Amino acid sequence: MVTRDFSGDDIVKVLVNVGNHYVDRIRGDHMVLKWEPPADHDTEPRTVSVPRHDSFDIGTLHTIADQAGAKDFDEFCKWIDRNR
């Protein structure tokens, strides 16, 4: 079973330290991260909004994974768990 018990700080830490995102701004209890693709990638820049909560509903976690560009939700959760 894949763990899905992450805090917002866990997700932000992994996306910034391993996923090449950067903190663009903080709005209330949400951190807004940006990702700029390398020049040789044919993808659009991404914006990921992460609430700084202790835990998330599964739908919110799915939305974060989608915004971050994850192709496979379970692999995204494993990646966050390995790198937090």
TIKOLFI-49044 format. One line per 2 residues: number of its first residue (from 1); their letters; for each residue y, z, x of N, C-alpha, C, O. Coordinates in Angstrom, 3 decimals, always signed. Example, Ala and Ser with C-alpha at 12.3 -4.5 7.8 and 13.67 -1.06 7.14 Angstrom:
TIKOLFI-49044
1 = as = -5.690:+7.800:+13.190:-4.500:+7.800:+12.300:-3.300:+7.800:+13.200:-3.319:+8.465:+14.236 | -2.250:+7.080:+12.850:-1.060:+7.140:+13.670:+0.030:+7.870:+12.900:+1.138:+8.039:+13.409
//
This chain:
TIKOLFI-49044
1 = mv = -1.179:+0.000:+0.838:+0.000:+0.000:+0.000:+1.246:+0.000:+0.886:+1.331:+0.750:+1.858 | +2.185:-0.830:+0.543:+3.425:-0.945:+1.292:+4.403:+0.114:+0.794:+4.607:+0.257:-0.411
3 = tr = +5.010:+0.856:+1.721:+5.996:+1.846:+1.311:+7.279:+1.151:+0.878:+7.686:+0.146:+1.461 | +7.895:+1.691:-0.135:+9.157:+1.153:-0.643:+10.176:+2.260:-0.798:+11.134:+2.126:-1.559
5 = df = +9.976:+3.353:-0.081:+10.842:+4.517:-0.174:+11.816:+4.509:+0.999:+11.575:+5.147:+2.024 | +12.921:+3.780:+0.837:+13.923:+3.655:+1.887:+15.261:+4.158:+1.372:+15.561:+4.045:+0.184
7 = sg = +16.054:+4.708:+2.263:+17.431:+5.042:+1.908:+18.310:+3.841:+2.255:+17.892:+2.941:+2.982 | +19.511:+3.845:+1.733:+20.455:+2.795:+2.073:+20.756:+2.788:+3.560:+20.906:+1.725:+4.163
9 = dd = +20.846:+3.973:+4.153:+21.103:+4.062:+5.589:+19.955:+3.474:+6.408:+20.192:+2.855:+7.446 | +18.699:+3.662:+5.948:+17.547:+3.051:+6.633:+17.686:+1.533:+6.647:+17.503:+0.892:+7.683
11 = iv = +18.009:+0.972:+5.503:+18.095:-0.486:+5.386:+19.246:-1.031:+6.219:+19.087:-2.026:+6.925 | +20.404:-0.382:+6.139:+21.560:-0.835:+6.927:+21.249:-0.765:+8.410:+21.569:-1.694:+9.151
13 = kv = +20.634:+0.316:+8.855:+20.309:+0.475:+10.278:+19.432:-0.676:+10.772:+19.684:-1.237:+11.839 | +18.411:-1.025:+10.005:+17.504:-2.093:+10.431:+18.196:-3.454:+10.374:+18.066:-4.247:+11.306
15 = lv = +18.923:-3.733:+9.304:+19.587:-5.033:+9.196:+20.618:-5.226:+10.306:+20.775:-6.336:+10.813 | +21.318:-4.165:+10.686:+22.333:-4.278:+11.740:+21.688:-4.323:+13.125:+22.046:-5.173:+13.940
17 = nv = +20.749:-3.429:+13.401:+20.178:-3.337:+14.751:+19.137:-4.402:+15.059:+19.004:-4.820:+16.209 | +18.402:-4.846:+14.053:+17.320:-5.798:+14.291:+17.598:-7.138:+13.623:+17.199:-8.178:+14.148
19 = gn = +18.264:-7.136:+12.495:+18.446:-8.341:+11.703:+19.714:-9.124:+11.960:+19.980:-10.102:+11.261 | +20.508:-8.724:+12.946:+21.723:-9.444:+13.330:+22.788:-9.517:+12.244:+23.582:-10.457:+12.208
21 = hy = +22.805:-8.534:+11.370:+23.886:-8.411:+10.386:+24.972:-7.524:+10.991:+24.731:-6.811:+11.966 | +26.154:-7.572:+10.414:+27.212:-6.650:+10.826:+27.890:-6.086:+9.577:+27.908:-6.720:+8.522
23 = vd = +28.443:-4.890:+9.720:+29.121:-4.253:+8.594:+30.475:-4.927:+8.439:+31.310:-4.882:+9.342 | +30.683:-5.549:+7.293:+31.938:-6.231:+7.001:+32.947:-5.269:+6.395:+34.119:-5.266:+6.770
25 = ri = +32.476:-4.444:+5.443:+33.361:-3.472:+4.810:+32.539:-2.429:+4.066:+31.343:-2.604:+3.829 | +33.205:-1.350:+3.708:+32.577:-0.307:+2.908:+33.422:-0.147:+1.654:+34.634:+0.057:+1.733
27 = rg = +32.773:-0.241:+0.493:+33.443:-0.089:-0.796:+32.791:+1.068:-1.532:+31.682:+0.926:-2.048 | +33.452:+2.191:-1.587:+32.855:+3.348:-2.252:+31.583:+3.750:-1.549:+31.600:+4.064:-0.359
29 = dh = +30.464:+3.743:-2.281:+29.189:+4.109:-1.666:+28.347:+2.878:-1.326:+27.136:+2.995:-1.141 | +28.974:+1.698:-1.241:+28.265:+0.476:-0.872:+28.757:-0.027:+0.481:+29.957:-0.046:+0.756
31 = mv = +27.806:-0.433:+1.318:+28.144:-1.087:+2.574:+27.883:-2.569:+2.380:+26.819:-2.959:+1.898 | +28.848:-3.392:+2.752:+28.715:-4.834:+2.616:+28.486:-5.402:+4.010:+29.331:-5.287:+4.898
33 = lk = +27.316:-6.019:+4.175:+26.924:-6.594:+5.463:+27.042:-8.109:+5.401:+26.907:-8.712:+4.336 | +27.294:-8.709:+6.541:+27.364:-10.175:+6.653:+26.383:-10.633:+7.723:+26.071:-9.909:+8.668
35 = we = +25.912:-11.855:+7.539:+25.055:-12.510:+8.532:+25.540:-13.937:+8.675:+25.657:-14.665:+7.689 | +25.818:-14.332:+9.895:+26.232:-15.704:+10.186:+25.064:-16.418:+10.865:+24.541:-15.921:+11.863
37 = pp = +24.644:-17.574:+10.342:+23.511:-18.275:+10.954:+23.891:-18.874:+12.303:+25.047:-19.239:+12.519 | +22.923:-18.977:+13.210:+23.182:-19.662:+14.480:+23.549:-21.126:+14.209:+23.243:-21.664:+13.146
39 = ad = +24.187:-21.741:+15.153:+24.672:-23.111:+14.974:+23.547:-24.100:+14.658:+23.775:-25.083:+13.952 | +22.341:-23.855:+15.170:+21.248:-24.802:+14.961:+20.478:-24.564:+13.660:+19.499:-25.262:+13.395
41 = hd = +20.896:-23.596:+12.845:+20.246:-23.330:+11.552:+20.969:-24.078:+10.444:+22.195:-24.186:+10.445 | +20.203:-24.583:+9.515:+20.777:-25.284:+8.372:+20.755:-24.366:+7.152:+20.186:-24.710:+6.116
43 = te = +21.385:-23.185:+7.285:+21.442:-22.222:+6.189:+22.878:-21.744:+6.025:+23.717:-21.902:+6.912 | +23.128:-21.168:+4.888:+24.448:-20.631:+4.577:+24.564:-19.191:+5.092:+23.554:-18.502:+5.237
45 = pr = +25.789:-18.739:+5.367:+25.986:-17.319:+5.701:+25.541:-16.440:+4.527:+25.551:-16.874:+3.375 | +25.154:-15.207:+4.833:+24.662:-14.302:+3.797:+25.533:-13.056:+3.726:+26.077:-12.589:+4.727
47 = tv = +25.646:-12.535:+2.509:+26.308:-11.264:+2.261:+25.305:-10.357:+1.567:+24.689:-10.748:+0.576 | +25.142:-9.145:+2.087:+24.187:-8.188:+1.537:+24.940:-6.907:+1.199:+25.592:-6.316:+2.060
49 = sv = +24.847:-6.486:-0.046:+25.469:-5.237:-0.481:+24.382:-4.167:-0.594:+23.415:-4.323:-1.340 | +24.558:-3.076:+0.160:+23.550:-2.009:+0.187:+24.187:-0.695:-0.268:+25.085:-0.180:+0.399
51 = pr = +23.727:-0.146:-1.406:+24.226:+1.165:-1.817:+23.727:+2.246:-0.858:+22.581:+2.197:-0.411 | +24.560:+3.198:-0.548:+24.154:+4.282:+0.356:+23.528:+5.401:-0.458:+24.058:+6.511:-0.521
53 = hd = +22.395:+5.100:-1.080:+21.653:+6.062:-1.886:+20.440:+6.537:-1.098:+20.042:+5.917:-0.112 | +19.858:+7.648:-1.548:+18.658:+8.181:-0.886:+17.412:+7.392:-1.231:+16.464:+7.362:-0.446
55 = sf = +17.395:+6.751:-2.394:+16.261:+5.913:-2.803:+16.759:+4.886:-3.803:+17.860:+5.009:-4.340 | +15.932:+3.863:-4.051:+16.318:+2.756:-4.919:+15.266:+2.494:-5.977:+14.090:+2.809:-5.795
57 = di = +15.704:+1.914:-7.089:+14.767:+1.320:-8.029:+14.188:+0.079:-7.355:+14.805:-0.482:-6.450 | +13.026:-0.341:-7.785:+12.371:-1.498:-7.178:+13.213:-2.762:-7.345:+13.225:-3.622:-6.465
59 = gt = +13.914:-2.873:-8.470:+14.755:-4.049:-8.709:+15.907:-4.143:-7.726:+16.246:-5.234:-7.266 | +16.511:-3.008:-7.400:+17.603:-2.990:-6.425:+17.086:-3.380:-5.050:+17.748:-4.122:-4.325
61 = lh = +15.920:-2.892:-4.691:+15.326:-3.244:-3.401:+14.996:-4.733:-3.337:+15.170:-5.358:-2.291 | +14.524:-5.305:-4.439:+14.272:-6.748:-4.509:+15.572:-7.527:-4.308:+15.593:-8.530:-3.595
63 = ti = +16.646:-7.070:-4.932:+17.934:-7.751:-4.798:+18.424:-7.721:-3.354:+18.925:-8.725:-2.849 | +18.285:-6.583:-2.690:+18.684:-6.478:-1.285:+17.859:-7.443:-0.431:+18.404:-8.130:+0.432
65 = ad = +16.552:-7.494:-0.670:+15.679:-8.400:+0.086:+16.079:-9.855:-0.153:+16.122:-10.645:+0.790 | +16.368:-10.211:-1.392:+16.789:-11.582:-1.708:+18.101:-11.924:-1.007:+18.233:-12.996:-0.417
67 = qa = +19.072:-11.009:-1.073:+20.354:-11.256:-0.421:+20.206:-11.398:+1.089:+20.940:-12.157:+1.721 | +19.251:-10.665:+1.668:+19.025:-10.720:+3.111:+18.237:-11.960:+3.528:+18.080:-12.228:+4.719
69 = ga = +17.743:-12.715:+2.548:+17.032:-13.956:+2.858:+15.542:-13.796:+3.044:+14.893:-14.677:+3.608 | +14.981:-12.685:+2.580:+13.542:-12.456:+2.734:+12.755:-13.433:+1.867:+13.073:-13.629:+0.694
71 = kd = +11.746:-14.032:+2.438:+10.871:-14.948:+1.698:+9.758:-14.179:+0.986:+9.310:-14.580:-0.089 | +9.315:-13.077:+1.585:+8.209:-12.279:+1.058:+8.656:-10.822:+0.973:+8.962:-10.202:+1.992
73 = fd = +8.691:-10.282:-0.234:+9.198:-8.922:-0.459:+8.371:-7.877:+0.285:+8.935:-6.984:+0.918 | +7.041:-7.972:+0.219:+6.196:-6.990:+0.907:+6.406:-7.027:+2.416:+6.433:-5.978:+3.059
75 = ef = +6.552:-8.209:+2.986:+6.802:-8.326:+4.427:+8.169:-7.736:+4.785:+8.320:-7.112:+5.835 | +9.151:-7.930:+3.923:+10.468:-7.331:+4.136:+10.349:-5.809:+4.189:+10.917:-5.172:+5.076
77 = ck = +9.609:-5.225:+3.237:+9.429:-3.768:+3.204:+8.688:-3.282:+4.441:+9.041:-2.243:+5.000 | +7.669:-4.014:+4.878:+6.938:-3.634:+6.101:+7.859:-3.681:+7.310:+7.804:-2.802:+8.171
79 = wi = +8.711:-4.707:+7.380:+9.644:-4.879:+8.490:+10.643:-3.722:+8.530:+10.911:-3.169:+9.597 | +11.194:-3.354:+7.367:+12.125:-2.223:+7.305:+11.404:-0.945:+7.755:+11.948:-0.168:+8.539
81 = dr = +10.180:-0.730:+7.259:+9.429:+0.473:+7.602:+9.114:+0.551:+9.095:+9.206:+1.623:+9.692 | +8.739:-0.589:+9.705:+8.418:-0.615:+11.145:+9.634:-0.316:+12.018:+9.501:+0.275:+13.089
83 = nr = +10.809:-0.722:+11.562:+11.999:-0.674:+12.428:+12.975:+0.450:+12.113:+13.997:+0.581:+12.786 | +12.680:+1.267:+11.101:+13.649:+2.323:+10.789:+13.526:+3.509:+11.704:+14.274:+4.477:+11.564
//
